[in-house]
Amino acid sequence: MNNKLAVVILAAGEGTRMKSAMPKVLHSLLGRPLLRWVLSSVDTLKPARVCVVIGHRAEEVRQALKDDAITFVEQKQQFGSGHALAQAAGALKNFQGDILVLCGDTPLISGATLKNLYAHHRKCKNSATILSAGMSNPFGYGRICRAGSGMVAGIVEEKDADDSQKKITEINSGIYCFSSPLIWSVLKKIRPDNKKKEYYLTDAIEILNAQGCRTDACCIPSVDETLGVNTRLDLAGAENVARQRALEKLMLSGVTVINPATVSVSFDAKIGRDTVIYPDTIIEGATVIGEGCAIGPGSFIRNSVIGDSVEVRSSYIYDSIVAAGAKIGPFSHLRPGTKLGEAVKVGNFSEVKKSVIGAGSKINHLSYVGDSKVGKGVNIGAGTITCNYDGFHKNETVIDDRVFVGSNVNLVAPVRVGRDAILGAGSTITDDVPPRMLAIARARQVNKTRKKI
């Protein structure tokens, strides 16, 4: 832990341009809230304290991060970035060291860049260091105004910039490192003397300069890292960058991604080498996929564990565990709570829900298996249904090892079928079937002579 570093993340804004009832910082990017991306990058610095300034729909943000070691401070009314940071003064006024300040809507900032900023700040013994970036079209961003010495003279916002200042291409990322406790006295001197009548944190730079303090900017080559998310268009652009980073990381680790432009993989997913991800595939959450798998085309997997050498073709899998060698699809659906053993086959238009399927068993066609325990080496015929819901409760079906279930069989739960039994095609099984028995539960066929027409 770095006892000389504290972090403040500004996450109080309403984000009106998102046109959303949800707090902006909770919008998802590759399965993670925007604020979670910022926190993950901050964690690499191992700060002594992390404060998050919340405001709009504060309780929702608090609940989303309730398991994190975070100090929340509330900005009840939003009067600008300087006012937002000042809300953390009570929590950090006695902190001796440096304060790293970030916005909660800059998800692409990397831990490496933050480390470089902090190292530059410490090495140069600055009172304030700004993370800046070069941008060919800087419209909408605050401009870094440098003095003849090369140090930062001030920052001017787009709405307050004159024509010459608007030509400056070095922009303010909104990420700073300040010396503490100095910054808290500086914030008290900021005045809302601007068109928006807000307390700009950027004004702290001019105040520090007037006090003879050293202010500087650490310029990075990639503007992508500094991009803020203010609209749905910004969110889509940030997701494209994050998705490309995730796919590049996978491909460099030995995963083949065919037509990457059509594939989306969560940054938290782990995929083994020699696995091939086919087009139009989405992998979300903390999914783990083993080595030598074939995933897709057209598959969706969320928060699941997939073993080695598994095939998933044009299928959906949620919160499930699939053992090595299983084959799923095309057009299969594994719902939460499903566990497939080794070499299990779940074929076209079959659905499995909250069930355990033993090794080597097959559910090849047009079947529904729910709330069931299926043993090893079982064959589930086409059109089989476990009738698990009686209108009030979900009931369990148990099918022991090596049972052969004929086509179009209904198993009305609760019911148990013993090992090595056979269920005749078209049967509706309402009673337990002992081991090694043949059960037929259907009306006898009667052939009658047709009347002449």
C-alpha positions, 0 to 999 in steps of 0.5 A: 500500500502507498501511504502517500497516495489517496484517490478521489473519483468524481462521480456525482454528475447527472449525465443528462446527455446520456438521456437515461434514468441510470447514473452515468457511471453505472452504464455498462462497458463490456459488462463492467460499469464505467466506474468499475473500469476507473477503480480497476486502474486505480487499484494498480497504484495501491492507494491508501484511501479511495474516495468516490464523490456521489450525487445524482442517484447516489444510493444506486452508486453506493449499492453498486460498490457496496463490497468495495473498500471505498469512502463515499462523500456526497455532493448534494448539489452539483456546482462544478468539478472544484466544488465536487472535489471540495466535498472530499476535504472532510475525509482527507483534510488530514492526509499528508501526501498526494491526491490523484483526482479522476472522473468516473466516466473515463473508463479507458485510462490505464493503470500504467498511465496513472503510474507514469503521471504519479511518478512524474508528479513526485519526480518533479516535486510539483504542487499540481500535475495535469494529465494532458493529451494531444488531439487533432480536433480538441472541440469541447475539451479544456485547453492547456495554456503553457507559459514561455518556460513550458510550465502550465500557466492555466487551463481554459474551458471550451466555452470560455476560450478565445479564438487563439486558445481554441487553436491549442491542441493539448487538452486537459484529460480531467485527471490531476495529481495535487499535493495535500493538504495544499489543495484544500486551501486552494479550493476555497479560493476558486470563484464561479467567474465563468459562463456556467457559474460553476467552481472549475477545478481547472482554476486551481492551476492559476491560483497555485501559479499565483502562489508561486507553486510549481504546476506541470502537465504530463502529456500522453500520446494516446488520446483514447485513454482520456476519452470521457463518456458523455453520450451513448455515442461516446459509450459506443466509441469507448466500447469499441476501443475496450473490445479491441484491447480485449481481443488483442490481448486474447489473440496475443495469448494464443486464441484465434478470433475470426472476424474480430469486428463481429466478436465481443469478449468481456475484459474479465473473461479468460480463454485458453490457447488454441480456442477459436472464437467464430464470428457473431459471438458474445462472451460476457462476465467472468466466463472461463473457457478452456483450451482447444474449444470452438465457440460460435458462430452466433453464440452467447455465453455469460458467467459460465465455465467451459472446459477444454475441447468443448464445441458451442455452435449457435447457442446460448449459455447462462451461468452454467458449467460445461465439462471437457469434450461436451458438444452444444448446439446448434440452437441449444439453450443452457439456463442458469444452474446447468452442469454438463459432465464430460462428453455430454451432447445437447443438440439442436433446439434443446433446453436444459435448466438447473440440471446436472447431466452425467458424463456421456449423456445425450439430449440431441433433439427438441427436448426440455430438461429442467430441475433434473438429475441425469446420470451417465450414458443416458439417451434422451430421445427427441421431443422429451419433456421433464414436466417439472412445474405443477402449477405451484412448485418446481419438482425434480426428475431423476434419471439414473445411469444408462437409461434409454428414453424414447422419443416424445416422452413426458416425465411428470415430476416428481419421478425417478427412473432407475438405471438401465431402464427403457421408456417407450416412445410416446409414454407419459411417465407419472410413476417411478420406474424400477431399474432395468424395467421397460415402461410403456405408458400410452394408449394401445394402438387400435386400427379400425376399418374406415367407412366408405365415403 
